[in-house]
Amino acid sequence: MGATVTPASVRDPSRGERRALAYVEWRLACIAVWAAYRDWMRATRADAVLAYAAYEASLDREDAAATAYAWLMTHTRGRTGGPGHPGSAEGANHAPPQEGRW
């Protein structure tokens, strides 16, 4: 017969898949930071302390995701994903969104 194929949900992810997942998690955490910042800026005086705490927590989550991604990129180098590669974090857009683009 043919080769046995193991579904992705059963097998361990490859190095490339782990790097891609870590990158996506980091970028989602970046989006969450901007959403929390927006919420903090729009918060009423009564809600500002809580909104700031949520913003600060989102920064911590983004930092953890960035650290995990950086570790994977450093310790699981393959033939792709190095500096200058289209999928690398180098040159990622960290600029704040323009006003009105929320």
Secondary structure, DSSP 8 states (H G I E B T S, - for coil): -------TTTS---HHHHHHHHHHHHHHHHHHHHHHHHHHHH--GGGHHHHHHHHHHHHHHHHHHHHHHHHHHHHS--SSSSTTSTTSSTT---S---TT--
